[in-house]
Amino acid sequence: MEMDKQSLNEIKKRYDEDGFVILKNYLSHDQLTTLKEKASEVASRLMKDVDFKDKYHHVLKSLNRYDSWFKDQLDEGPHIPVIGHLMGCDPVGASVAWFDRPIGDQVGIEPHTDLFGPDKREKLGATIWLSIDRATRANGCLSYLRGSHKKIYQDKIPIPGVDKNSSEAVFAELEPGDAVIHDARIVHWSEGNLSEFPRRAVSYFYFSKKI
Ligand SMILES: O=C(O)CCC(=O)C(=O)O
């Protein structure tokens, strides 16, 4: 999606205030088809490898290490200018992830932030999460605690004391091809898939030192 200066400034304002911003119809039909095909192929290849199996058995990190198309997208994908604009610096690609939440998968991801460690105050980070399917509350869409990127939280999952029913909790319900970009400091989570519909997504994560 091409964005003019005014649109970029509008989304930056929302991103700075809320810690995330939803981009409707971000991918074209062709881009969505390609992403779905590539991600399904890599995921089915990597899922056969027992080393990838952990608590989040439908999540695969570092697709960029195992597939050159994802490495190219991480380093030079069309989303880099918008990520750089929102972060206010040159983003450094860290990881591409596959976040599947198949029908009946009860395992959501508890409230967390994406920046950890003693130097987290010196770092910036951002993720673009591209929805392959319709993501809803029923199938485990991403949820955010609006404005929480302005606070510092403990490096624990789940973060203690987060109220998922707070009036600041926002459900990022997306259509296929929509995207959400979030600040790595925002508290976010997702629930299990209690629906009859799949919920697949690919994310690209970037970080940088504050400048
Ligand atoms: O897709 C999900 O369920 C969680 C994604 C997430 O935590 C992230 O992109 O940082």
The ligand as a Gaussian input file, in Angstrom:
#p B3LYP/6-31G(d) Opt

LIG

0 1
 O       -0.311000     -13.690000      16.903000
 C       -0.365000     -13.773000      18.127000
 O       -1.196000     -14.458000      18.678000
 C        0.590000     -13.029000      19.011000
 C        1.530000     -12.154000      18.241000
 C        2.513000     -11.413000      19.075000
 O        2.574000     -11.535000      20.275000
 C        3.419000     -10.488000      18.410000
 O        3.351000     -10.339000      17.177000
 O        4.249000      -9.864000      19.107000

